[in-house]
Every structure is written in structure tokens, then in C-alpha cells.
Amino acid sequence: MNAHSDTGTVIEADTLAVTVGPDGDCALLLPEDQDLSEAAMALVAVFMRLESDPEFVAEQREWLSARSN
């Protein structure tokens, strides 16, 4: 169960999370000493590529835009 406060949300220690602050600063929070699931590994790979590949970001925006119309 998540705990909430005026300063944020506490997530379980075995949970992976991607955060994006109001300034666009991103962080990837990984559980300690735990093997990651396939879904978690996919999110890590996408996150890393988003941080290093502007063409990939543009492709993903185009893909998303095409589906939201």
C-alpha cells in the first residue's frame, strides 16, 4: 500500500518507478538486490534510450500522436 504525505508518495522497496519532475528532470528508481521482471527490464531499456537518443524520442512522439487522433 502506498503512503502519501504533503511531500510525496512512498513506494514499496521492491517497486520500480520512473519519475518526472515539474522541470522535466527524470529519475529511474530501481529496487535493491532484486532481479527485474521482463516488464521492468523493458522500462529500463526505454528509459535509457530516452535519455540518450533524441531520434528515438521523436519517433515515440510521432507514434503516440498517430494513435491519439
Residue pairs with C-beta under 8 A, 6 or more apart in sequence:
2 9
2 10
2 11
2 12
3 9
3 10
4 10
11 17
11 29
13 31
13 32
14 31
14 34
15 29
15 31
16 28
16 29
16 30
16 31
16 36
16 40
16 43
16 44
17 28
17 29
18 26
18 27
18 28
18 29
18 43
18 47
19 26
19 27
19 29
20 26
21 27
26 47
26 50
26 51
28 44
28 47
30 36
30 44
36 44
49 56
50 56
50 57
50 60
